[in-house]
Every structure is written in C-alpha cells, then in structure tokens.
Amino acid sequence: MAVFMVEADPAPADGAAPDRPVIQTSTALVGDGQDIARARHLAAGFLTRVQAEHGIPVSQRAMDLTQLVVSELVTNARKYAPGPVLLDLRISESVVEVVVWDSDPVLPVARAADAGRVGQHGLEIVMAVSQGFEAQREPVGKRITARIALADDPDGAIGGRWPL
C-alpha cells in the first residue's frame, strides 16, 4: 500500500513560515515476488503526479533513472536483508530522493570495476547515475539514499553532482 503525502515543511527554528510543501510517497514491500515491479511503478506514478499536480518539471531521464535506482536498491534489499523493505520517494529542491530501508545493518560497498564480473553491478550503477548517495546505519538495519536530478542541464547533460 502506497501513501502519497503533501504537507508543509516544519516551521524553521526562528518561527518563520514554512517555505514549501514536502511531496513524498512511502510504501512497505513485504516480499511477495512483485516488490521490484511494484516499486518501479510507484516511482513512475509518483513522478507523474509531481508533474501533473505540482507543476514540477521532471525530465524523461529523471523518470528513467529513478525507476532504475529504485529497482536496483529494492533488489539489493530483497536479496540481502530479511523482512520488509521500506521505500520512500520525496522531492527535495531540484532532486527526487530515493530512500530504501532494510533490516540488514551491513552497509553496501561498491566493488572495484571488473569487466569480467557477471552481475553485482547494481550499486555501481546507482552511484554512477545519482547526484548524491549515502548509506547509514539505523538503530535497526540501514537506510540508503540516492538523489537524482529532476531536470537535465540545458545542454542535455545530467545535472551536476552535489553531496547529500
């Protein structure tokens, strides 16, 4: 079950009014064999609604890369961690943040490039197409966050990288 939310940012500490809404959706994936496809569809639907309901431009590249990143991160979570996987998608500034939580506390590490290796390139792909990437331990499990630019640069290139 997915939840689509729009709520105001919490008021800043100085008491000023919130400056923009938080646009996000979340779902729990329970391992029924359809999780990866369901997660990709959720991502595509979320970005489509962001464009239609909020007027935020989303490039086709961002749409495609978001689905790819969601697919890779959910696949890894399902493969290496028991139990449910939580997927959060949210708009932050000019990026979509893809956040995946799973119960395994071991942080992923990208492998060294190896043209002869078959498979296990998912994390390398995610890091290559994301503008920001972070893996952090939680009290239970870990949380992986990848940030993808919503718009392409005017010359058609992917937007620049910046830290999380």
N, C-alpha and C positions, 0 to 999 in steps of 0.2 A: 504494500500500500504506500503510495507516494503522497506527500503533503507539499503543496505549493503555498508559500507564505510571502506576504509583503508586509513588513512592519517598519516602523520608524527606527532609525538608529537611536540608541540610548542617548540622552542629553549629555553633552560634554561636561566635564567636571566644573567648568566655570559657569554652568547654568544656562548657557546659550541654547537656543532651539536646535533640535536635530536637523542635520543638513540634507539628508537624503534617505529614502527608504532602503531597507535591506530586502533584496529579492533573492529568495532561495527556495530550494525544494530538498526534501530528505526522504530516504526510504531505508527500510531494513530488508536485506536479502538473506534468505534462510536456507539456501542450498537445495532448491527443488529441481535443479537442472536447467532452469530457464533464466537464472540470475543474470548472466552476462548479456543476453539479448534484452532482457527487461531493463537493465541498467543503461544500455545504449539508447533504447527507445525513450527512456526517461530523460536522458541528456538532450536528445534531439527535440523532444516536446518542450522541455524547459526553455531551451534557447529560442525556439519558435515563439513561445509565449512572451518571452522577454522582448522580442522584436515587436510582436503584434500589440501587446498590452502596455508596454512601457516606452515604445519608440526607440529602443536602444539598438543601434545597428550591430549586426553580427555577420561577419564575413562567412562565405562558404568554407573557407579554410578553417576558421574557428569552429564551425559546426562539425566538420570532418575530424579535426584534431581532437576536439572534446570527446567525441564518440570513441576515437581510438584510445585516448588516455583512459577513459572510463573502462573500456574493455580490458586493457592491459592491467590496470590496477585491481579491478574486481577479479579478473582471472588469477592474479597472483594471490590475492587474499583468499579466494576459494581453494586454491591449490595448497597453500602453506599454513592456513590457520583453521582450527576447528570452530564451529559455531557460526553465529550470524555475522554478517558484514554490514556496516552502516555506510551509506553513500549520501553525501551532502554536496549539492551544487549551489553556488551563490555568486552573485555579481558583486564585484568589488572594484571600484574605479573603472578601469577600461579592460578588465580581465574577468574570466569566469574561473572561479576556484573549484577544483575537483578535489573533494576530501573523502578519503576512504579510511574507515576504522576497521581493524580486525583484532582478534584476541591474542595473536602471537606477538610477544614483546620483542622478538628479534628484528632489528632494523635491516631493511634490504640494502644490499651493496651491489652497485653495477659492476659487472665483470669487465675485465680488460677486453679490448677488441680482439676478436678471433674469427676470421673469415671462414674457418673450417668448422666452427661450432654450429650445430643444427639446433635451433630453438634457444630458449632462455635469453632472448634479446629484449624482452618487454620493458624492463627498467631502463635500459639504454635508450630505447625509443622514446619513452616518456620524458626522460631528461633532455633528449635532443630537441623535442618539439615544444617543450614548456619554457615559459619565460622565467619561472621560478619553481623550485622543487624543495620540499622539506619532508623529512621523516623524523617523527618524535615519539618517544615512549610516552605512554599514558599510565595512570595507576593500574589499569588493566589493558594489556595489548599495546597497540601503536596506532598512530594517525599519520597518514601520508597525504600531503597536499601538493597539488600541481596547479600552476597558474597558466592560463592560455589567453593570449591577447584576443579580444573580440573583433578588432578591426585590423586589416592589413595596412602597412605603410602605403602612402600614395604611389610609390613605385612598384607596389605589388608584393614587396617582401614582407615576411612575417615581422611583427612588431619586435622592438628591442627587448633584451633581457633585463630584468631588474630583480633584486633579491626579494624574498618574502618578507 
